Amino acid sequence: MRSTHSPLYRALLARMRAARQARGITQQELARRLGKPQSYVSKAESGERRLDVVEFLHFMRAIEGEPHALLRDVEREYRATRPRPSRKRR
């Protein structure tokens, strides 16, 4: 299994945190909306706690965000920054 701190996962967490902040929602408010303690949000955003797909969807619904758009942006960013495999000429 890959680390929760892979570049792709870190990019996802950063986008999620930015989406929450852009909507002016604090960790405390998000936790209230999710019915979870504030530490749950803090640990999820820092990568200390790995979110599954359903939790990701709940997070995005709670901040009234678009999960597809966020994932698309993360994928674009990841593709733009990852090293390309070298092709050998024959």
C-alpha positions as CSV (number, residue, x, y, z in Angstrom):
1,M,0.0,0.0,0.0
2,R,1.2,3.5,-0.8
3,S,2.0,6.0,1.9
4,T,-0.7,8.5,2.9
5,H,1.9,11.1,2.2
6,S,2.3,10.4,-1.5
7,P,2.5,13.5,-3.7
8,L,-0.9,12.8,-5.2
9,Y,-2.6,12.3,-1.8
10,R,-0.9,15.5,-0.5
11,A,-2.2,17.4,-3.5
12,L,-5.7,16.1,-2.8
13,L,-5.5,17.2,0.9
14,A,-4.2,20.6,-0.1
15,R,-7.1,21.1,-2.6
16,M,-9.7,20.0,0.0
17,R,-8.3,22.3,2.6
18,A,-8.2,25.2,0.1
19,A,-11.8,24.5,-1.0
20,R,-13.0,24.6,2.7
21,Q,-11.1,27.8,3.4
22,A,-12.3,29.4,0.1
23,R,-15.9,28.9,1.4
24,G,-15.0,30.5,4.7
25,I,-15.7,27.3,6.7
26,T,-13.6,26.6,9.7
27,Q,-12.5,23.1,10.8
28,Q,-14.8,23.5,13.7
29,E,-17.8,24.3,11.5
30,L,-17.0,21.5,9.1
31,A,-16.7,19.1,12.0
32,R,-20.1,20.2,13.2
33,R,-21.6,19.6,9.8
34,L,-20.1,16.2,9.6
35,G,-21.1,15.2,13.2
36,K,-17.4,14.6,14.1
37,P,-14.9,16.2,16.5
38,Q,-12.7,19.0,15.1
39,S,-9.7,16.7,15.5
40,Y,-11.2,14.4,12.8
41,V,-11.0,17.3,10.3
42,S,-7.6,18.3,11.4
43,K,-6.2,14.8,11.2
44,A,-7.9,14.3,7.8
45,E,-6.5,17.5,6.3
46,S,-3.0,16.9,7.7
47,G,-2.9,13.3,6.4
48,E,-2.7,11.8,9.8
49,R,-6.0,10.1,9.1
50,R,-6.6,8.7,5.6
51,L,-10.1,9.4,4.2
52,D,-11.9,6.8,2.2
53,V,-14.1,7.6,-0.8
54,V,-17.3,7.9,1.2
55,E,-15.7,10.2,3.7
56,F,-14.3,12.3,0.9
57,L,-17.8,12.7,-0.6
58,H,-19.2,13.6,2.9
59,F,-16.5,16.2,3.3
60,M,-17.2,17.7,-0.1
61,R,-21.0,17.7,0.4
62,A,-20.5,19.4,3.8
63,I,-18.5,22.3,2.2
64,E,-20.9,22.4,-0.8
65,G,-18.0,21.5,-3.1
66,E,-17.9,19.6,-6.4
67,P,-16.0,16.4,-5.8
68,H,-15.5,15.7,-9.5
69,A,-14.0,19.1,-10.2
70,L,-11.7,18.9,-7.2
71,L,-10.4,15.4,-8.3
72,R,-10.0,16.7,-11.9
73,D,-7.9,19.6,-10.7
74,V,-5.8,17.3,-8.5
75,E,-5.2,15.0,-11.4
76,R,-4.2,17.8,-13.8
77,E,-1.8,19.2,-11.2
78,Y,-0.3,15.8,-10.6
79,R,0.2,15.1,-14.3
80,A,1.8,18.5,-14.8
81,T,4.3,18.1,-12.0
82,R,5.3,14.4,-12.1
83,P,8.4,13.3,-14.0
84,R,7.7,11.7,-17.4
85,P,9.2,8.3,-18.1
86,S,12.1,8.5,-20.5
87,R,11.7,6.8,-23.9
88,K,14.6,5.1,-25.3
89,R,15.2,5.5,-29.0
90,R,15.9,2.4,-31.1
